[in-house]
Amino acid sequence: MLSFKDFGRACVVALWFMVLTFPLMVIKVNPIDRVITWRWRNMLWVGVGSFLCYLASRAWQIHRDARLRRIRLGREEEKEPLSRRILQNPSIYRPLLAAGVLFFLAFPGLFSTYQTNIMITALMYVVLGLGLNIVVGVAGLLDLGYVAF
Protein backbone atom coordinates (compact mmCIF):
# COMPACT_ATOMS: atom_id res chain seq x y z
CA MET A 1 0.00 0.00 0.00
CA LEU A 2 1.30 3.43 -0.91
CA SER A 3 1.92 5.81 1.98
CA PHE A 4 1.78 9.59 2.27
CA LYS A 5 5.59 9.55 2.22
CA ASP A 6 5.44 7.98 -1.27
CA PHE A 7 3.11 10.74 -2.46
CA GLY A 8 5.48 13.37 -1.05
CA ARG A 9 8.44 11.77 -2.80
CA ALA A 10 6.41 11.60 -6.00
CA CYS A 11 5.80 15.36 -5.76
CA VAL A 12 9.54 15.97 -5.29
CA VAL A 13 10.35 13.73 -8.27
CA ALA A 14 7.76 15.49 -10.43
CA LEU A 15 9.10 18.91 -9.48
CA TRP A 16 12.67 17.79 -10.19
CA PHE A 17 11.73 16.41 -13.61
CA MET A 18 9.94 19.65 -14.44
CA VAL A 19 13.07 21.64 -13.55
CA LEU A 20 15.38 19.33 -15.49
CA THR A 21 13.28 19.18 -18.65
CA PHE A 22 12.32 22.87 -18.65
CA PRO A 23 14.73 23.95 -21.43
CA LEU A 24 13.77 21.08 -23.72
CA MET A 25 10.06 20.83 -23.09
CA VAL A 26 8.98 24.43 -22.49
CA ILE A 27 11.22 26.65 -24.62
CA LYS A 28 11.01 26.24 -28.39
CA VAL A 29 13.31 28.55 -30.35
CA ASN A 30 12.76 29.32 -34.02
CA PRO A 31 16.04 30.97 -35.11
CA ILE A 32 14.81 31.74 -38.62
CA ASP A 33 11.83 33.84 -37.50
CA ARG A 34 13.60 34.86 -34.27
CA VAL A 35 10.66 33.70 -32.18
CA ILE A 36 10.64 31.94 -28.82
CA THR A 37 7.55 29.87 -28.09
CA TRP A 38 6.76 29.09 -24.47
CA ARG A 39 4.95 25.75 -24.11
CA TRP A 40 3.87 25.70 -20.45
CA ARG A 41 1.36 22.90 -21.01
CA ASN A 42 4.27 20.54 -21.74
CA MET A 43 5.71 21.24 -18.30
CA LEU A 44 2.39 20.32 -16.71
CA TRP A 45 2.35 17.03 -18.64
CA VAL A 46 5.93 16.26 -17.58
CA GLY A 47 4.98 16.84 -13.94
CA VAL A 48 1.83 14.73 -14.09
CA GLY A 49 3.57 11.97 -16.05
CA SER A 50 6.59 11.75 -13.76
CA PHE A 51 4.31 11.83 -10.68
CA LEU A 52 2.23 8.92 -12.00
CA CYS A 53 5.29 6.98 -13.20
CA TYR A 54 6.92 7.29 -9.78
CA LEU A 55 3.76 6.08 -8.04
CA ALA A 56 3.42 3.18 -10.49
CA SER A 57 7.06 2.15 -10.01
CA ARG A 58 6.72 2.38 -6.23
CA ALA A 59 3.54 0.26 -6.30
CA TRP A 60 5.37 -2.29 -8.46
CA GLN A 61 8.28 -2.37 -5.98
CA ILE A 62 5.89 -2.98 -3.08
CA HIS A 63 4.14 -5.75 -5.05
CA ARG A 64 7.49 -7.34 -5.99
CA ASP A 65 8.75 -7.27 -2.40
CA ALA A 66 5.55 -8.91 -1.17
CA ARG A 67 5.83 -11.56 -3.89
CA LEU A 68 9.47 -12.27 -2.98
CA ARG A 69 8.43 -12.67 0.66
CA ARG A 70 5.76 -15.19 -0.39
CA ILE A 71 8.32 -17.09 -2.50
CA ARG A 72 10.79 -17.14 0.40
CA LEU A 73 8.10 -18.51 2.71
CA GLY A 74 7.16 -21.18 0.14
CA ARG A 75 3.64 -19.92 -0.58
CA GLU A 76 4.29 -19.16 -4.25
CA GLU A 77 6.38 -20.56 -7.12
CA GLU A 78 9.00 -18.38 -8.80
CA LYS A 79 8.20 -17.60 -12.45
CA GLU A 80 10.60 -16.92 -15.29
CA PRO A 81 10.84 -13.17 -16.09
CA LEU A 82 8.75 -11.88 -19.01
CA SER A 83 11.80 -10.41 -20.76
CA ARG A 84 13.52 -13.80 -20.78
CA ARG A 85 10.37 -15.52 -22.11
CA ILE A 86 10.11 -12.95 -24.93
CA LEU A 87 13.79 -13.20 -25.87
CA GLN A 88 13.72 -17.00 -25.92
CA ASN A 89 10.64 -17.20 -28.16
CA PRO A 90 11.53 -16.15 -31.75
CA SER A 91 7.87 -15.97 -32.80
CA ILE A 92 7.45 -13.05 -30.38
CA TYR A 93 10.95 -11.55 -30.54
CA ARG A 94 11.24 -11.18 -34.32
CA PRO A 95 7.94 -9.30 -34.91
CA LEU A 96 8.75 -6.94 -32.01
CA LEU A 97 12.20 -6.32 -33.45
CA ALA A 98 10.74 -5.71 -36.92
CA ALA A 99 8.17 -3.28 -35.50
CA GLY A 100 10.91 -1.38 -33.67
CA VAL A 101 13.09 -1.14 -36.77
CA LEU A 102 10.13 0.02 -38.89
CA PHE A 103 9.22 2.65 -36.30
CA PHE A 104 12.75 4.07 -36.24
CA LEU A 105 12.93 4.05 -40.04
CA ALA A 106 9.57 5.84 -40.28
CA PHE A 107 10.33 8.29 -37.45
CA PRO A 108 11.54 11.17 -39.67
CA GLY A 109 8.42 10.91 -41.82
CA LEU A 110 6.01 10.68 -38.89
CA PHE A 111 7.33 13.51 -36.74
CA SER A 112 8.48 17.08 -37.29
CA THR A 113 12.02 18.13 -38.11
CA TYR A 114 12.35 19.60 -34.62
CA GLN A 115 11.62 16.25 -32.95
CA THR A 116 13.89 14.44 -35.39
CA ASN A 117 16.73 16.86 -34.58
CA ILE A 118 16.26 16.26 -30.85
CA MET A 119 16.45 12.49 -31.39
CA ILE A 120 19.56 12.87 -33.56
CA THR A 121 21.24 14.96 -30.87
CA ALA A 122 20.31 12.45 -28.16
CA LEU A 123 21.65 9.54 -30.23
CA MET A 124 24.89 11.45 -30.89
CA TYR A 125 25.36 11.78 -27.13
CA VAL A 126 24.69 8.05 -26.72
CA VAL A 127 27.32 7.21 -29.35
CA LEU A 128 29.81 9.62 -27.73
CA GLY A 129 29.18 8.00 -24.36
CA LEU A 130 29.72 4.53 -25.79
CA GLY A 131 32.93 5.68 -27.46
CA LEU A 132 34.15 7.18 -24.20
CA ASN A 133 33.46 3.93 -22.36
CA ILE A 134 35.44 2.01 -24.96
CA VAL A 135 38.37 4.44 -24.79
CA VAL A 136 38.42 4.38 -21.00
CA GLY A 137 38.19 0.59 -21.07
CA VAL A 138 41.12 0.29 -23.49
CA ALA A 139 43.12 2.76 -21.40
CA GLY A 140 42.38 0.68 -18.33
CA LEU A 141 43.63 -2.44 -20.10
CA LEU A 142 46.78 -0.60 -21.13
CA ASP A 143 47.35 0.46 -17.53
CA LEU A 144 46.88 -3.11 -16.36
CA GLY A 145 49.37 -4.31 -18.97
CA TYR A 146 51.88 -1.70 -17.86
CA VAL A 147 51.49 -2.65 -14.21
CA ALA A 148 51.79 -6.37 -15.01
CA PHE A 149 55.18 -5.93 -16.64
ABEGO torsion letter per residue (X at the ends): XBBAAAAAAAAAAAAAAAAAAAAAAABBBBAAAGBBBBBAAAAAAAAAAAAAAAAAAAAAAAAAAAAAAAAAAGABBBBBBAAAAAAABAAAAAAAAAAAAAAAAAAAAABBAAAAAAAAAAAAAAAAAAAAAAAAAAAAAAAAAAAAX
